[in-house]
């Protein structure tokens, strides 16, 4: 730690003597003649020992133990001229032994780089640092009559075997750099790990602490820690942020793919993004591609991919422009994908599904992505989905829907996956609600891309959708209705959208699911995101307009869109009013009022709204029976906006002509 650094030289002494020191002052005294050219041992082990002892009582005649860098440096002011001092006599313990690899690992970090780690080691009494500093700088020798047992007249420790002080030291010395791994492995909570944080950790211990915190958070399903001010989110805890900062400072010491993997996975698990994380990932993107061949475990590769995908999401969701960082992460993920492609037979089912999910999340494209995807699908089909978890199955199908690669194998794989999921009711019940909605959404996406159902055969009964997919959709609808309370608003809307996309909205269980969702959700729409409301409106518009559930839901949707205008995009609003038009709800007063209000609102923002959204709103307002005079401001604004834009396509022209005729402009 170079705590005693002065002109690039270090105070050195035998650890066996330093460990007997009960104050930083005595540590210096035991240090013997400093700067004698034998820089074998640093005093960092002693410093960690001193700041971590549980008891903080004042030793009679000695300085209080240091609890922070500021306190330690204040106590060392008496000895800032160590180079001019001399200590007669030889030190107890004889000649200085040869340094070990761990004891001689002195870094170039300065005390100023560790304010967060040490500042939050353990709760300190108010004013503790100031009092200790005053005591240390006031006098270098104890007052008469205050000599503690086991010390001489100067307050120095009695180093004879079995002395009071020696026994006390051996009992209390339970924390050092050398046994940090054991202490971390015994921690059972995030708070315990954060309490152990100290400067002087080896980089492997820093990474182990990050990894353990992420694992403990995963097990507890919470991101809260408990600081002095109460419950704190882990991403705002100064101790955790200090741990990340320390890792960033020493990122060049990460010398193996395993250390990088554990770091990236932990940061991705916590889903945190800041300047320190950006620098760590940038260094990883520079160094890791040349080290990937050294990965002894295939699991490390998939975990890195998973962590990179999570970090990319966190980067895009944070403030500021992080496109450069996201690009670096995708570059690193591409290199991992290339290495993984050479190890497909050795990858476990979980590794395969996690890697596919990460590739889709990162929007990877290109030859290597397609080759890897096809190899993964081939491997899972050969395994007949053995050892593939419900989450892994849903993630794989979702990845195929997002990646849009390997079309020759996508349809057969999705068919096999849907058939496997419906083999037994017990298996379908093992899916979490989010996994079920994601699975069915992906199936519908793949079917629509392949041209199913055919527009010529639509009629609300599945059209030309293969039976394996209709059976799966019906099973998900039944399970969704049974567990409706467990689904998120977005999950419910995804299932509704998928059923309507597969043209199954009027079939048995699918219809029952849609009506049940409409009835239950109408009073709770204030908690639904705009996209979920728009998707549900579109799906319900394909049912008969005389359904009371549909009328109540669309009325509630109109109210929420009006009250929460700033939350809805113009595309969402256009989708909602178009769904009302398709459902032929012109007789509903709330619907007509919403269409009139929306027509007026969009007429004030025509220059910033897309052509398709403008025409959808205008046409829906006209067909829902909004007064022609109320639509004239919108028609005039549209004419002015379209005059400045490129030519409309045939469909747009027909819609625009219908609006003009309705307004009497033709």
Secondary structure, DSSP 8 states (H G I E B T S, - for coil): --TT-BTTB-----HHHHTT-SSHHHHHHHT-SSSSS-----SHHHHHHHHH-S-----TTS-----SHHHHHHHGGGGTTGGG----S--TT-S-----TTTT------GGGGHHHHHTSS---TTHHHHHHHHHHH-SS--TT---TTB-TTS-B--STT-HHHHHHHHH----GGGHHHHHHH--SHHHHHHH--TT--HHHHHHHHHHHHHHHHHHT--EEEETTEEEEGGG-HHHHHHHHHHHHTGGG--SHHHHHHHHHHHHHHT--SHHHHHHHHHHHHHGGGTGGG---HHHHHHHHHHHHHHHHHHHHSSS--HHHHHHHHHHHHHHHHHHHTTGGG--HHHHHHHHHHHHHTT--SHHHHHHHHHHHHHHHHHTTTT--HHHHHHHHHHHHHH---HHHHHHHHHHHHHHHTS-HHHHHTS-HHHHHHHHHHHHHHHHHTT-S-GGG-SSS-TT--HHHHHHHHHHHHHHHHTGGGS-HHHHHHHHHHHHHTT-TTSHHHHHHHHHHHHHHGGGGGGS-HHHHHHHHHHHTTS-TT-HHHHHHHHHHHHHHHHTGGGS-HHHHHHHHHHHHHTT-TT-HHHHHHHHHHHHHHHTSGGGS-HHHHHHHHHHHHHTT--HHHHHHHHHHHHHHHHTS----HHHHHHHHHHHHHHT--
